[in-house]
C-alpha cells in the first residue's frame, strides 16, 4: 500500500519550518480558529488534485500560490511511504505557478536547509545536494495534468511508474472527499457518510459500506471529544500539552546543536541517543541529524534500562552521560577527559546549574540554591578524598567500569558512580564542566522530583549497604554516611522531633533559658518557612524566606519518599514526567 505519510513546510504559508506533520494513522486536527487546520488540509488536498480552483479559498483572500510560496525558498515537501521505502515530492513556485520534482529518497533536512538553518534559495542548490548524496530525482513537472497522471499511474514514461500511488483511479476520489469537507461546515456523522459515498465513482469501483461503517463507528465519540475540548479546563490542559510538545522539539534541536558546538575533535567522539518508548516522534525527528546514532526500544522500561542497553554499543574508552533537557558548556569534554589522566579516577562528576530566569521563583530559586549547596559539598568531598555521587545531567566514567544495574534503579547516576568508587577509584569533581537545566515549572512539579529522589536515596542505602562498613571503605564510608545516609534517613525525622524534645528539656530542666532560646529560634525558622510557602502561592518574591521554606520542603518530601518507595511497583524504573519552567 502506498500513501501520503508526512508533510514538511519550509517558509510556506505562515509556517517557517515544520517537519512533524505525520499522516500515518488516524489524524485529528483540533484547535482554535486561525491555528492552521485549513492550511494543512488544503495542502493535503493540493497533493491529490493539484487544482488551485478547488480548495475552498474565498476569492477575497490571497491565492494558493502566493500564500503557500511567498519566497524563492518556500517549499512544501510530501513524503510518500511505499512497500519499497519512501520517496518525496518537492513542490515550489516557478514562473508564478506551482511546480513539482519527484525525489527518490525519504525526506532529509540537509537536502533543503544549510548548516545555518537557512533554506536553499532556488532548486539548483537542492539539485546539487541531491547529486552530492547520489539521490535520483526527476525533471521539473510544470503542468498539473502531468503531475496527476504520474500520481495516479497514468504516466506514459516508465521512469515515473515507481512514483505512482497505485495503478488505479481509485485515489482520484480522495480529493473530492477532502474538497467537499472543506467546502461545507456541517460535520455530523450522516453528512460525512454521504460525502464519502457521493465522492465515489460508481462506474469504476464498488462501494464497500462496511469499510466506511468501520471508519465511522466511533464518530459520535469523537464529537463528544470535541465538546470536551471546548471546556476551559480541557483547553488549558491542551495548551500545556502543546507547550510541552513544542518545548520537547526545541530541546531536541537545541541539544543536538549544543553537541555539535562542543570544543573537541569531532573524529574522537560520537553522539548517541538512547530512546525508551518515546511517543513524541523523537526518533523520526532525530533522523534529520546523520551525525547522531539512535538506539530505540519500543518498550518503556525507564532510564536505567536504557543506559544498560545503550552502554553495549559504546566502543570509546570514556562515556559521558547527559540528559536530553540539558545543555553543556563547550569546554566540558576537554575539562572532564583531562581528569582521566590520573589512573585512580574512575568517574568525573560535572556541575549542575539551574537557569534562574524563569517564572516560579520559589521552585527555581530554591532548586538553584540547593544545587549550589550540593556543588559546594562535592567540591569539599573531592578535596578530602572523593566526591560522593554524580548528577545524571553530566558525568563521565571509564566505559570498562560500567556495571549493569537493576531496571528499577531510581538513582542510576548516584549508584553507578558510587559502585565505581567502591572499586577503589576516585570520583573527581569538575566545576569547569557544567550542565544548564531549567528548573521545575512550579513547586508541585518540583515535589514529584524530590519525592522520587528521596525514594531513590532509601533504595540506594539498601543497595549500597556494604559501603556502610568504615573498616572496609574508610573515609569514603564516612563521607557517604554523613553526606547522604543521614540526609535520607535520620535527619528528616530528627528535624521534626526537635520541637517536642526541646519542650521536654525546658519542662524538666531548671536552667532552661538556653533551651527556651533554641525553641524560639526553631519556631521562628518554621514560621519563616511557612510564610515563605504562603508568599510562593501568591507569587511574591522573597529570597530570604526561600531558604527555610525549601529546607522544610525537602525534608517533608524525604518522608513522602519513604512511603513512595514502599508502594512503588518493583522492577519499574520509569519517571513521571516533570514539567520544566520556560
C-alpha positions as CSV (number, residue, x, y, z in Angstrom):
1,X,0.0,0.0,0.0
2,X,1.3,3.4,-0.9
3,X,0.1,6.5,0.9
4,X,1.0,10.1,1.8
5,X,2.6,9.8,5.2
6,X,4.2,13.2,6.0
7,X,4.1,16.9,5.0
8,X,7.0,19.3,5.5
9,X,6.6,23.0,5.4
10,X,9.6,25.3,4.7
11,X,8.8,29.0,4.6
12,X,5.3,28.1,3.4
13,X,2.1,29.9,4.4
14,X,2.8,31.2,7.9
15,X,5.0,28.3,8.9
16,X,8.8,28.9,9.0
17,X,9.6,25.3,9.4
18,X,7.7,22.1,10.4
19,X,8.6,18.5,9.7
20,X,6.4,16.8,12.3
21,X,3.1,16.6,10.4
22,X,2.7,12.8,10.1
23,X,-0.3,11.3,8.4
24,X,0.5,7.6,9.0
25,X,-2.5,6.9,11.2
26,X,-5.9,8.4,12.4
27,X,-5.1,12.1,12.4
28,X,-7.2,14.7,14.4
29,X,-6.9,18.4,13.6
30,X,-8.2,20.1,16.7
31,X,-7.6,23.8,17.6
32,X,-9.0,27.3,17.8
33,X,-9.7,29.4,14.7
34,X,-6.6,30.6,12.9
35,X,-4.1,27.9,14.1
36,X,-3.7,26.4,10.7
37,X,-6.1,23.5,10.3
38,X,-7.4,24.6,6.9
39,X,-3.8,25.4,5.8
40,X,-2.8,21.8,6.4
41,X,-6.0,20.3,4.9
42,X,-5.7,22.4,1.7
43,X,-2.0,21.3,1.3
44,X,-3.2,17.7,1.6
45,X,-5.9,18.3,-1.0
46,X,-3.5,20.0,-3.3
47,X,-1.3,16.9,-3.2
48,X,-4.1,14.8,-4.5
49,X,-5.8,17.1,-7.0
50,X,-3.3,19.9,-7.9
51,X,-6.1,22.2,-8.6
52,X,-5.9,25.7,-7.1
53,X,-9.6,26.4,-8.1
54,X,-11.0,23.6,-5.9
55,X,-9.5,24.4,-2.5
56,X,-12.4,26.3,-0.9
57,X,-10.3,29.5,-0.6
58,X,-12.5,32.7,-0.5
59,X,-12.0,34.9,-3.6
60,X,-11.1,37.9,-1.4
61,X,-8.1,36.0,0.1
62,X,-4.6,35.5,-1.2
63,X,-4.4,32.9,-4.0
64,X,-2.9,29.5,-3.2
65,X,0.4,30.0,-5.0
66,X,1.2,33.4,-3.4
67,X,0.0,32.2,0.1
68,X,1.9,28.9,0.2
69,X,5.0,30.0,-1.7
70,X,5.7,33.7,-0.8
71,X,9.5,33.4,-1.1
72,X,12.1,31.9,-3.5
73,X,12.9,29.4,-0.8
74,X,9.3,28.4,0.0
75,X,8.7,24.7,-0.3
76,X,6.2,22.0,0.6
77,X,7.6,18.5,0.6
78,X,5.3,15.5,0.6
79,X,6.8,12.2,1.8
80,X,5.1,9.1,0.4
81,X,5.5,5.7,2.0
82,X,5.7,2.6,-0.3
83,X,6.3,-1.1,0.1
84,X,9.9,-0.5,-1.0
85,X,10.7,2.6,1.1
86,X,9.8,6.2,0.8
87,X,10.1,9.0,-1.8
88,X,9.5,12.7,-1.7
89,X,7.6,15.2,-3.9
90,X,9.0,18.7,-3.8
91,X,6.6,21.5,-4.6
92,X,7.8,25.0,-5.2
93,X,7.0,28.1,-7.2
94,X,8.4,28.8,-10.7
95,X,7.1,31.0,-13.4
96,X,4.4,32.1,-11.0
97,X,2.9,28.7,-10.6
98,X,3.4,25.6,-8.6
99,X,5.9,23.0,-10.0
100,X,6.9,19.6,-8.8
101,X,10.0,17.4,-8.7
102,X,10.0,13.7,-7.6
103,X,12.9,12.7,-5.4
104,X,13.8,9.0,-4.9
105,X,14.6,9.3,-1.2
106,X,12.8,9.9,2.2
107,X,12.9,13.5,3.5
108,X,16.3,14.6,4.8
109,X,16.6,18.1,6.2
110,X,20.1,18.7,4.7
111,X,18.8,18.4,1.2
112,X,16.8,21.7,1.6
113,X,18.4,23.6,4.5
114,X,22.0,24.5,5.1
115,X,24.0,24.3,8.4
116,X,22.9,27.8,9.3
117,X,19.3,26.7,9.3
118,X,18.5,28.7,6.1
119,X,16.5,27.1,3.3
120,X,18.2,27.0,0.0
121,X,17.1,29.7,-2.5
122,X,16.2,28.0,-5.8
123,X,16.1,24.4,-6.8
124,X,19.6,24.4,-8.3
125,X,21.2,24.3,-4.9
126,X,18.8,21.4,-3.9
127,X,19.8,19.5,-7.0
128,X,23.5,20.0,-6.1
129,X,22.8,18.5,-2.7
130,X,20.9,15.6,-4.2
131,X,23.7,14.9,-6.6
132,X,26.2,15.1,-3.8
133,X,24.3,12.4,-1.9
134,X,23.8,10.4,-5.1
135,X,20.0,10.6,-4.9
136,X,18.0,10.2,-8.1
137,X,15.3,12.9,-9.0
138,X,13.0,13.7,-11.9
139,X,12.9,16.6,-14.2
140,X,10.6,19.5,-13.2
141,X,6.9,18.8,-13.7
142,X,5.3,22.1,-14.9
143,X,1.7,21.1,-15.5
144,X,-0.9,19.8,-13.1
145,X,-2.2,17.3,-15.6
146,X,1.2,15.6,-15.9
147,X,1.6,15.6,-12.2
148,X,-1.8,13.9,-11.6
149,X,-1.0,11.4,-14.4
150,X,2.2,10.4,-12.6
151,X,0.5,10.3,-9.2
152,X,-2.3,8.0,-10.4
153,X,-0.2,5.7,-12.6
154,X,-1.2,7.1,-16.0
155,X,2.2,8.4,-16.9
156,X,3.4,7.5,-20.4
157,X,7.1,7.4,-19.4
158,X,8.3,4.3,-17.4
159,X,10.7,6.4,-15.3
160,X,7.7,7.7,-13.3
161,X,6.0,4.4,-12.7
162,X,7.7,4.0,-9.3
163,X,6.2,7.3,-8.1
164,X,2.5,6.4,-8.7
165,X,0.2,5.8,-5.7
166,X,-1.3,2.8,-7.5
167,X,-2.3,1.6,-10.9
168,X,-5.9,2.7,-10.4
169,X,-8.0,5.7,-10.5
170,X,-9.4,4.9,-7.1
171,X,-7.2,7.5,-5.4
172,X,-8.8,10.2,-7.5
173,X,-11.9,10.1,-5.3
174,X,-9.9,11.2,-2.2
175,X,-9.5,14.9,-3.3
176,X,-13.2,15.0,-4.0
177,X,-13.9,13.9,-0.4
178,X,-11.5,16.4,1.2
179,X,-12.8,19.1,-1.1
180,X,-16.4,18.5,-0.1
181,X,-15.4,18.7,3.6
182,X,-13.6,22.0,3.1
183,X,-16.5,23.5,1.2
184,X,-19.1,22.6,3.9
185,X,-19.4,23.5,7.5
186,X,-21.8,20.8,8.5
187,X,-19.8,18.0,10.1
188,X,-22.2,15.5,11.6
189,X,-21.8,11.7,11.1
190,X,-24.6,11.4,8.5
191,X,-23.1,14.2,6.4
192,X,-19.6,12.6,6.5
193,X,-21.1,9.3,5.4
194,X,-23.0,10.9,2.4
195,X,-19.9,12.9,1.4
196,X,-17.8,9.8,1.2
197,X,-20.3,7.8,-0.7
198,X,-21.1,10.6,-3.2
199,X,-17.4,11.2,-3.8
200,X,-17.0,7.6,-5.1
201,X,-17.2,7.0,-8.8
202,X,-19.7,4.2,-9.1
203,X,-18.7,3.3,-12.6
204,X,-15.1,2.4,-11.6
205,X,-15.4,0.8,-8.2
206,X,-17.9,-0.9,-5.9
207,X,-19.0,0.7,-2.7
208,X,-18.0,-1.2,0.4
209,X,-20.3,0.3,3.1
210,X,-18.8,-2.0,5.8
211,X,-15.4,-0.3,5.3
212,X,-16.9,3.1,5.9
213,X,-19.0,1.9,8.7
214,X,-15.8,0.8,10.4
215,X,-14.3,4.3,10.0
216,X,-17.5,6.0,11.3
217,X,-18.5,3.7,14.1
218,X,-16.9,5.9,16.8
219,X,-17.7,9.2,15.2
220,X,-20.1,10.1,18.0
221,X,-17.4,9.5,20.5
222,X,-15.1,11.8,18.6
223,X,-17.8,14.5,18.5
224,X,-18.1,14.2,22.3
225,X,-14.3,14.6,22.4
226,X,-14.6,17.9,20.5
227,X,-17.3,19.0,23.0
228,X,-14.9,18.1,25.8
229,X,-12.1,20.1,24.2
230,X,-14.3,23.2,24.2
231,X,-14.3,23.2,28.0
232,X,-11.9,25.7,29.5
233,X,-10.1,23.2,31.8
234,X,-9.6,20.9,28.8
235,X,-8.3,23.7,26.7
236,X,-5.9,24.6,29.5
237,X,-4.6,21.1,29.6
238,X,-4.3,21.1,25.8
239,X,-2.3,24.3,25.9
240,X,0.1,22.8,28.4
241,X,0.5,19.7,26.3
242,X,1.1,21.8,23.2
243,X,3.7,23.9,25.0
244,X,5.3,20.7,26.4
245,X,5.5,19.3,22.8
246,X,7.0,22.5,21.5
247,X,9.4,22.5,24.3
248,X,10.5,18.9,23.6
249,X,11.0,19.7,19.9
250,X,13.1,22.8,20.8
251,X,15.1,20.7,23.3
252,X,15.9,18.0,20.7
253,X,17.1,20.6,18.3
254,X,19.0,22.6,21.0
255,X,20.8,19.6,22.5
256,X,21.9,18.4,19.0
257,X,23.2,21.9,18.2
258,X,24.8,22.0,21.6
259,X,26.6,18.7,21.0
260,X,27.9,20.0,17.6
261,X,29.3,23.1,19.2
262,X,31.4,21.1,21.8
263,X,35.1,22.0,21.6
264,X,36.6,18.6,21.0
265,X,37.9,16.9,17.8
266,X,34.8,15.6,16.0
267,X,36.5,12.4,14.9
268,X,37.2,11.5,18.6
269,X,33.6,11.5,19.9
270,X,30.2,10.2,18.8
271,X,26.7,11.4,19.7
272,X,24.4,8.6,20.9
273,X,20.7,8.9,21.7
274,X,19.1,6.1,23.7
275,X,15.3,6.4,23.5
276,X,13.0,4.3,25.5
277,X,9.3,4.0,24.5
278,X,9.2,7.7,23.3
279,X,5.9,8.6,21.8
280,X,6.7,12.2,20.7
281,X,8.2,11.5,17.3
282,X,11.7,11.9,18.8
283,X,13.1,9.1,16.7
284,X,11.7,10.5,13.5
285,X,13.0,14.0,14.2
286,X,16.5,12.7,15.0
287,X,16.7,11.2,11.5
288,X,17.5,14.8,10.4
289,X,20.9,14.5,12.2
290,X,23.1,12.0,10.4
291,X,25.9,12.6,12.9
292,X,23.7,11.2,15.8
293,X,23.2,7.5,16.4
294,X,19.8,6.5,17.8
295,X,19.1,3.3,19.7
296,X,15.4,2.9,20.1
297,X,13.3,0.5,22.1
298,X,9.5,0.5,21.8
299,X,9.0,-0.7,25.4
300,X,9.3,1.9,28.1
301,X,11.4,0.5,30.9
302,X,13.0,3.6,32.3
303,X,16.3,5.4,32.2
304,X,18.3,2.7,33.9
305,X,17.2,0.1,31.4
306,X,18.0,2.5,28.6
307,X,21.5,3.0,30.0
308,X,22.1,-0.7,30.4
309,X,21.0,-1.2,26.8
310,X,22.9,1.7,25.3
311,X,26.3,1.0,27.0
312,X,26.6,-2.2,25.0
313,X,27.0,-0.1,21.8
314,X,29.7,2.2,23.2
315,X,33.2,1.5,21.9
316,X,35.1,4.5,23.2
317,X,37.2,4.2,26.5
318,X,35.2,7.0,28.1
319,X,31.5,7.6,28.0
320,X,29.9,10.9,29.1
321,X,26.2,10.8,30.2
322,X,23.9,13.8,29.9
323,X,20.1,14.3,29.8
324,X,18.0,15.4,26.8
325,X,16.8,18.5,28.6
326,X,20.2,20.0,29.5
327,X,22.9,22.0,27.6
328,X,26.5,21.7,28.5
329,X,29.3,24.2,28.1
330,X,31.6,23.9,25.1
331,X,34.7,23.0,27.1
332,X,33.0,20.3,29.1
333,X,34.5,17.3,27.3
334,X,38.1,18.7,27.4
335,X,37.8,19.5,31.1
336,X,36.4,16.1,32.1
337,X,38.6,14.0,30.0
338,X,41.7,15.7,31.5
339,X,41.0,14.1,34.9
340,X,41.2,10.6,33.4
341,X,45.0,11.1,33.0
342,X,45.0,10.1,36.7
343,X,44.6,6.3,36.6
344,X,42.9,6.4,40.1
345,X,40.0,8.5,38.6
346,X,37.1,6.2,37.5
347,X,34.4,8.8,37.3
348,X,34.2,12.6,36.8
349,X,31.2,14.5,38.1
350,X,30.2,17.7,36.3
351,X,28.4,20.6,37.9
352,X,24.6,21.0,37.6
353,X,23.3,24.6,37.3
354,X,19.8,25.9,37.2
355,X,18.6,28.6,34.8
356,X,17.3,31.3,37.1
357,X,15.4,33.5,34.5
358,X,12.1,31.7,34.9
359,X,8.6,32.4,36.3
360,X,8.3,30.4,39.5
361,X,10.9,32.0,41.8
362,X,10.2,29.6,44.7
363,X,10.7,26.4,42.6
364,X,13.6,27.7,40.5
365,X,15.2,29.8,43.3
366,X,15.0,27.0,45.8
367,X,16.3,24.4,43.4
368,X,19.1,26.8,42.3
369,X,20.3,27.3,45.9
370,X,20.1,23.5,46.6
371,X,22.4,22.7,43.7
372,X,24.8,25.5,44.7
373,X,24.9,23.8,48.1
374,X,25.4,20.4,46.5
375,X,28.2,21.6,44.3
376,X,29.9,23.2,47.3
377,X,29.7,19.8,49.2
378,X,31.0,17.9,46.1
379,X,34.0,20.3,45.9
380,X,34.8,19.7,49.6
381,X,34.3,16.0,49.3
382,X,36.6,15.8,46.3
383,X,39.3,17.8,48.1
384,X,39.0,15.5,51.1
385,X,39.0,12.2,49.2
386,X,36.3,11.6,46.6
387,X,33.0,13.2,45.6
388,X,30.0,11.3,46.8
389,X,28.0,10.5,43.7
390,X,27.4,12.3,40.4
391,X,24.4,14.2,38.9
392,X,22.9,12.5,35.9
393,X,22.8,15.7,34.0
394,X,26.5,15.5,33.3
395,X,29.1,12.8,34.4
396,X,31.7,10.7,32.8
397,X,33.1,7.2,33.5
398,X,35.6,4.8,32.2
399,X,33.5,2.6,29.9
400,X,35.0,-0.6,31.3
401,X,33.8,0.3,34.8
402,X,30.2,0.4,33.9
403,X,28.2,-2.1,36.0
404,X,24.7,-3.2,34.9
405,X,22.0,-2.1,37.4
406,X,18.5,-3.5,38.1
407,X,15.9,-1.8,35.8
408,X,14.0,-0.5,38.8
409,X,17.0,1.6,40.0
410,X,15.8,5.1,40.8
411,X,19.1,7.0,41.2
412,X,21.1,5.4,38.5
413,X,23.8,8.2,38.4
414,X,24.3,8.0,42.2
415,X,24.5,4.2,42.4
416,X,26.7,3.8,39.3
417,X,29.2,6.4,40.4
418,X,29.5,5.0,43.9
419,X,29.8,1.4,42.6
420,X,32.9,2.7,40.8
421,X,34.2,4.4,44.0
422,X,33.7,1.1,45.9
423,X,36.2,-0.4,43.4
424,X,38.9,1.9,44.9
425,X,38.5,4.5,42.2
426,X,38.0,8.3,42.9
427,X,35.0,10.3,41.8
428,X,36.6,13.6,40.7
429,X,34.6,16.8,40.7
430,X,35.0,19.2,37.7
431,X,33.2,22.6,38.1
432,X,34.5,23.8,34.8
433,X,32.2,21.2,33.1
434,X,28.6,22.1,33.8
435,X,25.1,21.3,32.6
436,X,22.4,24.0,32.4
437,X,18.8,23.0,33.1
438,X,15.6,24.8,33.6
439,X,14.1,24.3,37.0
440,X,10.7,22.8,37.6
441,X,7.7,24.7,36.4
442,X,6.3,25.1,40.0
443,X,6.7,23.6,43.5
444,X,4.1,20.9,42.7
445,X,6.3,19.7,39.8
446,X,9.4,20.0,42.0
447,X,7.8,17.9,44.7
448,X,7.5,15.0,42.2
449,X,11.3,15.1,41.6
450,X,12.2,15.4,45.3
451,X,9.9,12.6,46.4
452,X,11.3,10.3,43.7
453,X,14.9,11.3,44.6
454,X,14.2,10.6,48.3
455,X,12.8,7.2,47.4
456,X,15.8,6.5,45.3
457,X,18.0,7.5,48.3
458,X,16.3,5.0,50.5
459,X,16.7,2.4,47.8
460,X,20.4,3.3,47.5
461,X,21.0,2.9,51.2
462,X,19.9,-0.7,50.9
463,X,21.7,-1.5,47.7
464,X,24.9,0.2,48.8
465,X,24.8,-1.2,52.3
466,X,28.3,-2.6,52.0
467,X,29.5,1.0,51.9
468,X,28.3,1.4,55.5
469,X,31.4,-0.5,56.6
470,X,34.1,2.0,57.6
471,X,36.6,-0.7,58.2
472,X,36.5,-1.7,54.5
473,X,35.9,1.6,52.8
474,X,37.4,4.0,55.3
475,X,37.0,7.7,54.6
476,X,34.6,7.0,51.6
477,X,32.2,5.3,54.1
478,X,32.3,8.3,56.4
479,X,31.6,10.7,53.5
480,X,28.7,8.6,52.3
481,X,27.1,8.3,55.7
482,X,27.5,12.0,56.6
483,X,26.6,13.4,53.2
484,X,23.8,11.1,52.1
485,X,22.6,8.4,54.5
486,X,21.8,10.8,57.4
487,X,20.0,13.1,55.0
488,X,17.8,10.3,53.7
489,X,17.1,8.6,57.0
490,X,17.6,10.2,60.4
491,X,17.7,13.9,59.6
492,X,14.1,14.4,58.5
493,X,12.8,12.6,61.5
494,X,15.1,14.3,63.9
495,X,14.2,17.7,62.4
496,X,10.5,17.3,63.4
497,X,11.3,15.8,66.8
498,X,13.4,18.7,67.9
499,X,10.5,20.9,68.9
500,X,8.8,18.4,71.3
501,X,12.2,17.3,72.6
502,X,13.1,20.9,73.3
503,X,9.8,21.4,75.1
504,X,10.6,18.4,77.3
505,X,14.1,19.9,78.1
506,X,12.5,23.1,79.2
507,X,10.0,21.4,81.4
508,X,12.5,19.1,83.2
509,X,15.4,21.4,83.4
510,X,15.7,24.1,86.0
511,X,18.2,26.2,83.9
512,X,16.2,26.2,80.8
513,X,17.0,29.7,79.4
514,X,19.3,28.2,76.7
515,X,16.6,25.7,75.6
516,X,14.0,28.4,75.5
517,X,16.2,30.4,73.1
518,X,16.7,27.3,71.0
519,X,12.9,26.7,70.9
520,X,12.2,30.3,69.9
521,X,14.7,30.1,67.1
522,X,13.2,26.8,65.9
523,X,9.7,28.2,65.9
524,X,10.9,31.3,64.0
525,X,12.6,29.1,61.4
526,X,9.4,27.1,60.9
527,X,7.3,30.2,60.8
528,X,9.6,31.7,58.2
529,X,9.3,28.5,56.1
530,X,5.5,28.6,56.4
531,X,5.4,32.3,55.5
532,X,7.7,31.5,52.6
533,X,5.3,28.9,51.4
534,X,2.4,31.4,51.7
535,X,4.3,34.0,49.6
536,X,5.1,31.4,46.9
537,X,1.4,30.7,46.4
538,X,1.0,34.5,45.9
539,X,4.0,34.6,43.5
540,X,5.7,37.1,45.9
541,X,9.5,37.1,45.7
542,X,11.4,36.8,49.0
543,X,14.7,35.0,48.6
544,X,15.4,35.2,52.3
545,X,12.4,33.1,53.1
546,X,13.1,30.6,50.3
547,X,15.9,29.1,52.4
548,X,13.7,27.9,55.4
549,X,10.8,27.1,53.0
550,X,12.9,25.0,50.7
551,X,14.8,23.3,53.5
552,X,11.5,22.2,55.1
553,X,10.1,21.3,51.7
554,X,13.0,18.9,51.0
555,X,12.8,17.2,54.4
556,X,9.0,16.7,54.1
557,X,9.5,15.1,50.7
558,X,12.1,12.7,52.2
559,X,9.3,11.4,54.4
560,X,6.9,11.2,51.5
561,X,9.7,9.5,49.5
562,X,9.7,6.7,52.1
563,X,6.1,5.9,51.5
564,X,6.5,6.3,47.7
565,X,9.3,3.7,47.9
566,X,7.1,1.3,49.8
567,X,4.2,1.4,47.4
568,X,6.3,1.8,44.2
569,X,5.9,-1.1,41.9
570,X,9.1,-3.2,41.7
571,X,11.0,-3.5,38.5
572,X,9.7,-0.2,37.4
573,X,12.3,2.5,36.8
574,X,10.2,4.8,34.8
575,X,10.0,8.5,35.6
576,X,6.8,10.5,36.0
577,X,7.4,13.4,33.6
578,X,8.1,16.7,35.3
579,X,7.2,20.0,33.6
580,X,10.0,22.4,33.3
581,X,9.9,26.2,33.6
582,X,10.3,28.1,30.4
